[in-house]
Amino acid sequence: MSPRILLAVSLVLGLAAPALAQQKPPVKIALIEDKTGPLEAYAKQSIVGFALGLEYATHGTNTVAGRKLVVIEKDSQAKPDVGRNLLAEAYGDDNVDLAVGGTSSAVALAMLPVAQDYKKLFIVEPGVADSITGDKWNRYIFHTARNSTQDAISNALAIGKPGVTIATLAQDYAFGRDGIAAFREALAATGAKLVHEEYAPPTTTDFTAPAQRIFDALAKEPGRKIIWVLWAGGDPLSKLKALDPARLGIEVATGGNILPALASYKSFPGMEGATYYYYGIPKNPINDWLVTEHQKRYGQPPDFFTAGGMAAALSVVAALEKTNGSTDAEVLIAAMEGMSFDTPKGKMTFRREDHQALQSMYSFKIKVDPALAWAVPELTREFTADDMKLPIRNKR
């Protein structure tokens, strides 16, 4: 080979070497949600929100600190054993750097020990059971979703007052049991009285017997009487409405929900409660972008769990920016403990003690707008993290 050709080859190799050296491996993220099953709508919203969050936070590059973000979606089918096995597969076979998911609280709880076994991060979104950051928690778990106590405290503050008597209706699994336990605790400080707790199987469609037990418990009480409903999926409000609690002077109250479920709220104008998110409530640039882009792309506003999925993605990007792209679990934990990050709801902060995202909740009164297919949770008050004084429930 002539000296001139050798020189040309050397120059090409010399230019290529720095380029190859600058290439970094992608950040692999498992997104494991219940894409089929009773919580399918929640999962699909979370997945859309997660993609939008990565897009927003990376300005459309899908890259952080020179590393591409690769998302591997898996369907846990609302089955705890499937969720557990898929997370192990993601950490072991797919070699993901971290995982996000847990639509159902039951599925999320089954997945928590897997993160500890593999010593890799798991961000829970949107499962809400208190035990996720309580007695089942481990240091590899971060929780962007609100927990049952945040739901409970905000709803207790919204409807609990001296002279008010309350009975509850909830699903008989971790979400319902944890939620009512937290509601009971939060309600005690408001002066309201809790006289009955009713639990029913998660797939219940006939509420006649549970409702009658609630009516019996409330009927003899003086003053204002309320049934507070904590339910994921299904439509217990319409079923309760058909049983006519108003004839006994009994009101119905509940927390926020996805837009299709808010359609049933139109039968309850003036109903009070507190919600995690409604697209018209938060006023900040991220929510403005989310509402505009979601409407443009999907022909409707973003929903309850779209905001949650976006918050999870924003937390991932914020953490990777802090670590300059490092996905070492210990480096990420150090960066994320106490980390604040912006979301469609405003600022969230991962509490150091249990990695629960502290965040605002919103008290509402239902307004009926004939132009909308759903009822509008009209803001009456924002409850900040300071207002709610969220207890620490783990044993760290």
Secondary structure, DSSP 8 states (H G I E B T S, - for coil): --HHHHHHHHHHHHHHHHHHHH----EEEEEEE--SSTTHHHHHHHHHHHHHHHHHHTTTS-EETTEEEEEEEEE-TT-HHHHHHHHHHHHHTS--SEEEE-SSHHHHHHHHHHHHHHT-EEEE-S---GGGTTTT--TTEEE-S--HHHHHHHHHHHH--TTEEEEEEEESSHHHHHHHHHHHHHHGGGT-EEEEEEEE-TT----HHHHHHHHHHHHT--SEEEEEEE-SSS-HHHHHHHT-GGGGTEEEEE----HHHHTGGGGSTT-EEEES--TTS--SHHHHHHHHHHHHHHSS---HHHHHHHHHHHHHHHHHHHTTT---HHHHHHHHTT-EEEETTEEEEE-TTT-BEE--EEEEEEE--TTSSS-EEEEEEEE-HHHH-----S--
